[in-house]
């Protein structure tokens, strides 16, 4: 009976861990999609009359906001995309590289 209790605790811990990883991946993928769409809209210079383009640019503005505080962040780099937009895109897509590089190495015996 004690053995079953330990197993159920372990199973609950694994389930919570999997939930956290899945939730983190969902948030990360939505941030990447938003910034990728924003950058594409700005590079191809969609007009403001396209309501979906305007909505995506406005909704993704909080992601780019920290990068707009850097000097020269408003400089256009590609089409209508600024340095802040391109930097946000590159930083978001570089995060998995950092996580892979920091993976702990298991030592065998």
N, C-alpha and C positions, 0 to 999 in steps of 0.2 A: 504494500500500500504506500509506503514512503517512496519507493522507487517510482511509482506512477506519478506522485506529486512532483518529484523533481523533473520527470520527463515533461509533464504538462507546463511547468514553469519555463523550461527550456524552449518548448514549442511556442509559448506565448512571446518569449523574448525574441525568437527568430522571426515570428510574424510581425512584431513591432519594428524590428530592424528592416525587414523587407518593405514594410509600408513607408518607412522614412526614406529609403532609397528610391522607391518608386515615386514618391511625392517630390523628392528633390529633382529627379530626372524630368518629371513633368513640368516643374517650374522652370528648370534650365532650358528645356526644349522650347517652351513658349516664349521665353526671353530671347532666345536665338532666332526664332521665327519672326518675332516682332521687329528686332533690329535689322534682320536681313531684308524683310519687306520694306522697312523704312529706308534703308540705304538704296535699295533698288528703285523705289519710287523717286527718291531725290536724284539719283544718277540719271534716270531716264526723264526727269523733269516733267512729271505728270502735272497737269493744270489743277488749280484749286477747285475747279468746278466738279471734279470727280470726287464725290462725297466719300467713297471708300478710301481713296488715297489720303484725303484730308483727315479722315478719322484715324487711320493707321499712324500717320505722322504725329497727330496730337496725342494719341494713346501711348506712343512709344517715347514721347518727349522726356518723361521722368527717367528713363534709362540713360539718355544722352546728357541729361542735366549736369551730372558731376564732371563730365568731360568738357562742358562749355565754360567752366570756370578757369580753365587753363588759358594763358595768353595765346593769341592767334588761333583760337579754336573756331572762329567764325570764317576762316579762310576757306574758300571753295577749292576742293581738290579734284573731284570727279563730277562733272555736270553741276548739279545743285547740291551735292553732298559736301558737307564741310569736314574739316579735319576732326572735329568732335564725333561726327557720325561714323567715319571710317575707323577712328580709334576705338570706339565702343564696339564696333563689329569685330575688329581684330582681337580685342581683349576678351570678349565673350567666347570666341572660337578658340582662344588659346588656353582657356581654363582646363579643358580635359588633358592637354599636354602637360600642364603643371601637376595635375593629379596622378597621371601615369608615371611621371618622373619621380614623384615622392613615394611611390608604392614601396612598402617595406619588403625587404628580401627575407625569405625564410631560409634558415640555415639547417642543413641536414646533419644531425648528430654530432 
